[in-house]
Amino acid sequence: MTVDFYYTPASAACRSVMLTAKSMGVELNLKPVDLWAKEQLKEEFVALNPQHCIPTMVDGDFILWESRAICTYLASQYGKLDAFYPSEPRARARVDRLLYFDMGTLHHRFGEYVCPVVFGGEEKVEPQKLESLQEALGWLDQFLAGHDWAVGNIITVADNVLVASVSTMEACGIDLSSHDNVSTWLERCKSVLPGYSEVNEPGAAEFGKIAKEKLNKLDEPDGTVSTSSN
């Protein structure tokens, strides 16, 4: 059975699901949603998802949104290797912690920094928001110390979720150079994760192009800041 997937390629959340589907060997029936044209507000989509957000997944009679929930569902429902989303409580808790870290801290702080400019029309960015994002990247750098992947030395769903966020940051010009573990892990993800160049790289580049065009306009000697750390 194929799984219907409503998405937009520029969304890191959508790409994390697409990476997970590749890892699980799940075929997604891709249904693009043009957010700029407000297709998410069409009656037929709101009937599926009253929150009218993407990504949204339809697997038979089961409808689910929130990207991390979709990722863990796909891993639990279709995964052949328990290690990708472990059933053992403590191992699963370590994976879940990083999923929540991405949602509540890392990707959240990235959104606070770029979204007001990219989507809200703000004409300046606040330096403390970039500092806050760099702090979160510093924590991720500590989490990655001493092992190859997000949780130990085997790929888990946490890697797919985190790399969708971090690769988008890199594409936007966020300076990762002070985070050696993050940089090394990111390069490893690019070369090893199934479907990375196919389903993640183009969308990250698309979002990065949009963001850099708007952020670079603010990179003037008038008190505004660039995407690099200070």
C-alpha positions as CSV (number, residue, x, y, z in Angstrom):
1,M,0.0,0.0,0.0
2,T,1.3,3.5,-0.8
3,V,0.9,6.3,1.7
4,D,-0.5,9.6,0.6
5,F,1.7,12.5,1.7
6,Y,0.8,16.2,1.6
7,Y,4.0,18.3,1.6
8,T,6.1,21.0,0.3
9,P,9.8,20.3,-0.5
10,A,11.1,23.5,1.2
11,S,9.8,22.3,4.5
12,A,12.3,20.6,6.8
13,A,9.5,18.9,8.6
14,C,8.2,17.4,5.3
15,R,11.7,16.3,4.3
16,S,12.3,14.5,7.6
17,V,9.3,12.3,6.8
18,M,10.5,11.7,3.3
19,L,13.9,10.6,4.6
20,T,12.3,8.3,7.1
21,A,10.1,6.8,4.4
22,K,13.2,6.1,2.3
23,S,14.8,4.4,5.3
24,M,11.7,2.3,5.8
25,G,11.2,1.5,2.1
26,V,7.8,3.1,2.2
27,E,6.5,4.5,-1.1
28,L,4.9,7.9,-0.6
29,N,2.3,9.1,-3.0
30,L,3.5,12.7,-3.1
31,K,0.8,15.4,-3.1
32,P,2.4,18.9,-3.2
33,V,0.6,21.7,-1.4
34,D,1.4,25.3,-2.5
35,L,1.3,27.3,0.8
36,W,1.8,30.6,-1.0
37,A,-1.4,29.9,-3.0
38,K,-3.1,28.9,0.3
39,E,-3.9,25.4,-1.0
40,Q,-3.8,24.2,2.6
41,L,-7.0,26.1,3.2
42,K,-9.0,24.3,0.5
43,E,-12.1,22.6,1.8
44,E,-10.9,19.1,0.9
45,F,-7.6,19.5,2.7
46,V,-9.2,21.0,5.8
47,A,-11.6,18.0,5.9
48,L,-8.5,15.8,6.2
49,N,-6.6,18.0,8.6
50,P,-8.6,20.8,10.4
51,Q,-5.3,22.3,11.5
52,H,-4.5,22.7,7.8
53,C,-0.8,22.2,8.3
54,I,1.8,20.1,6.5
55,P,3.1,17.5,6.4
56,T,-0.1,15.4,6.6
57,M,-0.1,11.7,6.0
58,V,-3.0,9.4,5.0
59,D,-2.3,5.7,5.4
60,G,-5.5,3.9,4.5
61,D,-8.1,5.1,7.0
62,F,-5.4,6.6,9.3
63,I,-4.7,10.3,9.0
64,L,-1.8,11.9,10.9
65,W,0.0,15.2,11.0
66,E,3.0,16.6,13.0
67,S,6.2,15.4,11.3
68,R,7.9,13.7,14.2
69,A,4.8,11.7,14.9
70,I,4.6,10.7,11.3
71,C,8.3,9.6,11.3
72,T,7.9,7.5,14.4
73,Y,4.7,6.0,13.1
74,L,6.4,5.0,9.8
75,A,9.3,3.5,11.7
76,S,7.0,1.5,14.1
77,Q,4.5,0.4,11.4
78,Y,6.9,-0.4,8.6
79,G,10.4,-0.6,10.1
80,K,12.2,-3.9,9.8
81,L,15.0,-3.0,12.2
82,D,14.0,-2.2,15.8
83,A,17.1,0.0,16.3
84,F,15.8,2.7,14.0
85,Y,13.1,3.5,16.6
86,P,13.9,1.3,19.5
87,S,11.2,-0.5,21.5
88,E,13.4,-0.8,24.6
89,P,12.1,2.1,26.8
90,R,15.4,3.7,27.7
91,A,16.8,3.5,24.1
92,R,13.5,5.0,22.8
93,A,13.6,7.7,25.4
94,R,17.0,8.8,24.1
95,V,15.7,9.1,20.6
96,D,12.5,10.8,21.7
97,R,14.5,13.4,23.7
98,L,16.3,14.5,20.5
99,L,13.0,14.6,18.6
100,Y,11.6,16.9,21.3
101,F,14.8,18.9,21.3
102,D,14.5,19.5,17.6
103,M,10.8,20.5,17.9
104,G,11.1,22.7,21.0
105,T,14.6,24.1,20.9
106,L,16.7,23.6,17.7
107,H,14.2,24.0,14.9
108,H,12.1,26.3,17.0
109,R,15.0,28.8,17.5
110,F,15.8,28.6,13.8
111,G,12.2,29.5,13.0
112,E,12.3,32.4,15.5
113,Y,15.3,33.7,13.7
114,V,14.4,33.3,10.0
115,C,10.6,33.2,9.8
116,P,9.8,36.8,10.7
117,V,12.0,37.9,7.8
118,V,11.2,35.2,5.3
119,F,7.5,35.0,5.9
120,G,6.6,38.0,8.1
121,G,8.2,40.8,6.1
122,E,10.3,42.0,9.1
123,E,13.0,44.4,8.0
124,K,15.6,43.5,10.7
125,V,16.6,40.5,12.7
126,E,17.4,40.4,16.3
127,P,21.0,39.4,17.2
128,Q,19.9,37.6,20.3
129,K,17.9,35.2,18.2
130,L,21.0,34.2,16.3
131,E,22.9,33.8,19.5
132,S,20.1,31.6,20.8
133,L,20.2,29.4,17.7
134,Q,24.0,29.1,18.1
135,E,23.5,28.1,21.7
136,A,21.2,25.3,20.6
137,L,23.7,24.1,17.9
138,G,26.3,24.0,20.7
139,W,24.1,21.7,22.7
140,L,23.6,19.5,19.7
141,D,27.4,19.5,19.3
142,Q,27.7,18.1,22.8
143,F,25.0,15.5,22.2
144,L,27.0,14.2,19.2
145,A,30.3,13.9,21.0
146,G,31.9,10.5,21.0
147,H,29.7,8.6,18.5
148,D,28.8,8.7,14.8
149,W,25.1,9.2,15.0
150,A,22.6,11.2,17.0
151,V,22.0,8.3,19.4
152,G,25.1,6.1,19.6
153,N,26.7,4.4,16.5
154,I,23.6,3.4,14.6
155,I,21.2,5.5,12.5
156,T,17.9,6.3,14.2
157,V,14.8,8.4,13.3
158,A,16.5,11.2,15.2
159,D,19.1,11.6,12.6
160,N,16.6,12.1,9.8
161,V,14.7,14.7,11.8
162,L,17.8,16.6,13.0
163,V,19.5,16.6,9.6
164,A,16.5,18.1,7.9
165,S,16.8,21.0,10.3
166,V,20.5,21.4,10.3
167,S,20.9,21.1,6.5
168,T,18.3,23.8,6.1
169,M,20.3,26.0,8.5
170,E,23.5,25.4,6.4
171,A,21.6,26.2,3.2
172,C,20.5,29.5,4.8
173,G,24.1,30.4,5.5
174,I,24.0,29.8,9.3
175,D,27.6,29.4,10.5
176,L,28.3,25.9,11.7
177,S,32.1,26.2,11.8
178,S,32.4,26.4,15.6
179,H,30.5,23.1,16.0
180,D,32.9,20.4,14.8
181,N,30.8,17.4,15.8
182,V,27.7,18.9,14.0
183,S,29.7,19.6,10.9
184,T,31.2,16.1,10.8
185,W,27.9,14.4,11.5
186,L,26.2,16.5,8.8
187,E,28.8,15.4,6.2
188,R,28.3,11.8,7.3
189,C,24.5,12.1,6.9
190,K,24.9,13.5,3.4
191,S,26.9,10.5,2.3
192,V,25.1,7.7,4.1
193,L,21.4,8.5,4.8
194,P,19.1,6.8,2.2
195,G,17.6,9.3,-0.2
196,Y,19.5,12.3,1.2
197,S,20.5,13.9,-2.2
198,E,17.1,13.0,-3.7
199,V,14.6,14.1,-1.1
200,N,16.4,16.4,1.3
201,E,19.1,18.4,-0.6
202,P,16.9,20.1,-3.2
203,G,14.3,21.3,-0.7
204,A,16.9,22.6,1.7
205,A,18.6,24.5,-1.2
206,E,15.2,25.9,-2.2
207,F,14.5,27.2,1.3
208,G,18.0,28.5,1.7
209,K,17.8,30.5,-1.6
210,I,14.7,32.2,-0.4
211,A,16.0,32.9,3.1
212,K,19.5,34.1,2.0
213,E,18.0,36.6,-0.5
214,K,15.9,38.2,2.2
215,L,18.5,37.9,5.0
216,N,21.3,39.3,2.9
217,K,19.3,42.4,2.2
218,L,19.5,43.1,5.9
219,D,23.3,42.5,6.1
220,E,24.0,46.2,6.1
221,P,26.2,48.4,8.3
222,D,23.1,49.8,10.0
223,G,22.8,47.6,13.0
224,T,21.3,44.6,11.3
225,V,23.1,41.2,11.4
226,S,24.2,38.5,9.1
227,T,23.6,34.7,9.4
228,S,27.1,34.1,10.8
229,S,27.8,34.0,14.5
230,N,29.1,37.1,16.2
